[in-house]
């Protein structure tokens, strides 16, 4: 079960980074690009902390990762909104 969680978390983090980076990249949105990169780094650090603690964090780390996913989506939407102007 732990291997499955680790694999899913890694794949999810990579997908989140790739999707956000493609939308919020480049000279048009350097601040959004930086925010997306920091969100990805935070997600990776939480995943590492979960692995080091054998996933026993009373669900708080998982909730933090859910919120980071939400933040990533909001950054992508902000970049899309800025592109329409």
Wavefront OBJ file of the C-alpha trace (Angstrom):
o trace
v 0.000 0.000 0.000
v 2.824 2.442 0.797
v 4.476 1.830 -2.573
v 1.202 2.607 -4.304
v 0.826 5.853 -2.355
v 4.396 6.871 -3.115
v 3.969 6.133 -6.818
v 0.669 8.003 -6.963
v 2.087 10.982 -5.078
v 5.106 11.168 -7.346
v 3.045 10.934 -10.512
v 0.548 13.472 -9.206
v 3.289 15.926 -8.247
v 4.960 15.647 -11.620
v 1.653 16.092 -13.451
v 0.766 19.098 -11.318
v 4.131 20.712 -12.000
v 4.027 20.024 -15.751
v 0.480 21.298 -16.176
v 1.094 24.443 -14.171
v 4.434 25.158 -15.753
v 3.088 25.002 -19.295
v 0.330 27.522 -18.528
v 2.194 29.906 -16.236
v 5.521 29.965 -17.992
v 7.514 32.495 -19.886
v 8.111 36.200 -19.778
v 4.404 37.031 -19.762
v 3.844 35.653 -16.255
v 7.146 35.373 -14.373
v 5.497 35.746 -10.953
v 2.958 33.034 -11.693
v 5.748 30.823 -12.999
v 7.648 31.329 -9.735
v 4.515 30.611 -7.691
v 3.907 27.400 -9.630
v 7.490 26.296 -9.071
v 7.215 26.939 -5.318
v 3.933 25.031 -5.139
v 5.602 22.090 -6.835
v 8.566 22.248 -4.462
v 6.249 22.334 -1.450
v 4.333 19.328 -2.782
v 7.591 17.412 -3.243
v 8.793 18.307 0.260
v 5.528 17.139 1.822
v 5.784 13.881 -0.118
v 9.327 13.423 1.205
v 8.155 14.130 4.751
v 5.370 11.571 4.366
v 7.850 8.949 3.212
v 10.246 9.735 6.059
v 7.429 9.451 8.588
v 5.865 6.392 6.987
v 2.722 8.382 6.044
v 1.672 8.777 9.701
v 0.679 12.435 9.947
v -3.006 12.112 10.866
v -4.025 13.137 7.342
v -2.618 16.653 7.628
v 0.056 16.145 4.984
v -2.496 14.709 2.567
v -4.778 17.691 3.207
v -1.873 20.086 2.608
v -1.175 18.357 -0.715
v -4.853 18.716 -1.663
v -4.664 22.428 -0.913
v -1.470 22.754 -2.962
v -3.261 21.075 -5.852
v -6.044 23.626 -5.483
v -3.489 26.452 -5.412
v -1.872 25.082 -8.567
v -5.221 25.080 -10.367
v -5.868 28.665 -9.248
v -2.468 29.797 -10.560
v -3.222 28.151 -13.917
v -6.608 29.903 -14.027
v -4.943 33.222 -13.139
v -2.517 32.794 -16.046
v -5.367 31.897 -18.385
v -7.335 34.959 -17.249
v -4.304 37.184 -17.759
v -3.832 35.734 -21.249
v -7.363 36.769 -22.198
v -6.670 40.419 -21.408
l 1 2 3 4 5 6 7 8 9 10 11 12 13 14 15 16 17 18 19 20 21 22 23 24 25 26 27 28 29 30 31 32 33 34 35 36 37 38 39 40 41 42 43 44 45 46 47 48 49 50 51 52 53 54 55 56 57 58 59 60 61 62 63 64 65 66 67 68 69 70 71 72 73 74 75 76 77 78 79 80 81 82 83 84 85
